[in-house]
Amino acid sequence: MLAAFLRFERQLTRLAMAIAIVMLVISVTLSFYQVLTRFVFNAPSTWTEVASRAAMIWCVFMAAAATFRGGYMMAVEAIYKIVPQRFALWLETAIVLCCLLVLGVLIHFGIQMTGRVSNQTMSGMNISMSYAYAAIPTGSAFAIVAALARLFAQLSGREPVGPDNSEVSPEVELQQVQHDLADDDKGGSRS
């Protein structure tokens, strides 16, 4: 059951990251177009700034799932260094519970705000403002699944407890170790 949940979360987080990347590309492209029309053509676009801002909001809230999954949003590394290792799991559980509370509040009020602004349109566009505000509850829901998956994986012993300090992905790190071992074998066979 846990393995199925973790597989589901992995796919969900990948989807969230794909959406975040697409939204970042859209935001940067629209910002570039805005600068181009304003300063090069002297005819500023009326809609690109608003659309770029909405895309960036979606980018941030969708990328939150991956940051929660990696423990980057919840980690205060100094606390992990002070707390004895036997209490690290308790600390991680308390941090995740606090994060779940905040994410739950974001979902609740995000849904309310999305409903409140549904009659408003984005300036320069004939699109409801609710599309931008919908990023808040959507991204928070993705982040809840990711935070729970991280906690469950740590409770089951599948992942180490504490923040992920690695700047390099495990796959790249494994490839580096294998490459170093292969180099050592080549050097050792020549001697």
ZAMARGU-4260 file (C-alpha; in steps of 0.2 Angstrom, whole numbers, plus 5000, padded with zeros to 4 digits):
<rodrens>
0) 5000/5000/5000 | 5014/5012/5005 | 5024/5008/4989 | 5008/5011/4978 | 5006/5028/4987
5) 5024/5033/4985 | 5023/5028/4966 | 5007/5039/4964 | 5016/5053/4973 | 5031/5052/4962
10) 5021/5053/4947 | 5010/5068/4954 | 5026/5077/4959 | 5033/5075/4942 | 5017/5082/4935
15) 5018/5097/4946 | 5036/5100/4941 | 5032/5098/4923 | 5018/5111/4925 | 5030/5123/4935
20) 5043/5122/4921 | 5031/5126/4908 | 5024/5140/4918 | 5041/5147/4921 | 5045/5146/4902
25) 5029/5155/4898 | 5032/5168/4911 | 5050/5172/4905 | 5044/5172/4887 | 5030/5184/4890
30) 5041/5195/4901 | 5054/5196/4886 | 5040/5200/4874 | 5034/5214/4886 | 5051/5222/4887
35) 5053/5220/4868 | 5036/5228/4864 | 5039/5242/4876 | 5057/5247/4873 | 5060/5241/4855
40) 5044/5244/4847 | 5037/5258/4858 | 5020/5249/4858 | 5018/5241/4875 | 5008/5225/4876
45) 4993/5227/4888 | 4991/5209/4893 | 5008/5201/4894 | 5012/5208/4911 | 4996/5201/4919
50) 4998/5184/4910 | 5017/5183/4915 | 5012/5186/4933 | 4999/5173/4933 | 5011/5160/4925
55) 5024/5164/4939 | 5011/5161/4952 | 5007/5144/4945 | 5025/5140/4944 | 5029/5144/4962
60) 5014/5135/4969 | 5017/5119/4958 | 5035/5118/4962 | 5031/5118/4980 | 5027/5100/4979
65) 5045/5095/4974 | 5052/5106/4987 | 5042/5099/5001 | 5046/5081/4994 | 5064/5085/4995
70) 5063/5093/5013 | 5069/5109/5007 | 5054/5120/5013 | 5054/5112/5030 | 5072/5110/5035
75) 5081/5121/5048 | 5097/5111/5047 | 5104/5119/5063 | 5090/5111/5073 | 5094/5094/5065
80) 5112/5096/5071 | 5107/5100/5089 | 5093/5087/5091 | 5100/5069/5095 | 5097/5057/5081
85) 5085/5047/5091 | 5073/5062/5091 | 5075/5067/5073 | 5060/5057/5067 | 5050/5066/5080
90) 5056/5083/5074 | 5053/5078/5056 | 5035/5073/5061 | 5032/5089/5070 | 5038/5099/5056
95) 5027/5090/5043 | 5012/5092/5054 | 5015/5111/5055 | 5017/5111/5036 | 5001/5101/5034
100) 4992/5114/5045 | 4998/5129/5034 | 4995/5120/5018 | 4977/5115/5024 | 4974/5134/5028
105) 4981/5138/5011 | 4969/5126/5003 | 4954/5133/5013 | 4957/5151/5010 | 4963/5148/4992
110) 4947/5140/4988 | 4937/5155/4996 | 4948/5168/4986 | 4946/5158/4970 | 4927/5159/4972
115) 4927/5177/4977 | 4937/5183/4962 | 4928/5173/4949 | 4918/5188/4943 | 4933/5198/4941
120) 4944/5198/4925 | 4962/5200/4923 | 4967/5217/4916 | 4970/5217/4897 | 4962/5200/4896
125) 4945/5193/4896 | 4949/5179/4908 | 4943/5176/4925 | 4955/5181/4939 | 4950/5164/4947
130) 4962/5155/4935 | 4977/5164/4944 | 4970/5161/4961 | 4967/5143/4958 | 4986/5140/4959
135) 4985/5142/4978 | 4974/5127/4983 | 4980/5116/4968 | 4998/5118/4972 | 4995/5116/4991
140) 4986/5100/4988 | 5000/5093/4978 | 5012/5099/4992 | 5002/5090/5005 | 5003/5073/4995
145) 5022/5076/4994 | 5025/5081/5012 | 5015/5065/5018 | 5025/5054/5006 | 5041/5061/5013
150) 5035/5058/5031 | 5029/5040/5027 | 5045/5035/5018 | 5055/5041/5033 | 5044/5032/5045
155) 5045/5016/5035 | 5064/5018/5034 | 5064/5020/5015 | 5073/5037/5016 | 5085/5045/5029
160) 5077/5057/5042 | 5082/5075/5040 | 5084/5087/5026 | 5091/5081/5010 | 5109/5089/5010
165) 5114/5082/4994 | 5116/5095/4980 | 5118/5080/4967 | 5104/5068/4963 | 5106/5050/4969
170) 5108/5044/4951 | 5122/5056/4947 | 5130/5052/4963 | 5130/5033/4959 | 5137/5036/4942
175) 5151/5047/4949 | 5155/5033/4962 | 5155/5020/4948 | 5166/5031/4937 | 5178/5033/4951
180) 5178/5014/4954 | 5181/5011/4936 | 5196/5023/4936 | 5203/5015/4951 | 5202/4998/4943
185) 5211/5005/4927 | 5224/5013/4938 | 5227/4997/4948 | 5228/4985/4933 | 5242/4996/4926
190) 5253/4995/4941
</rodrens>
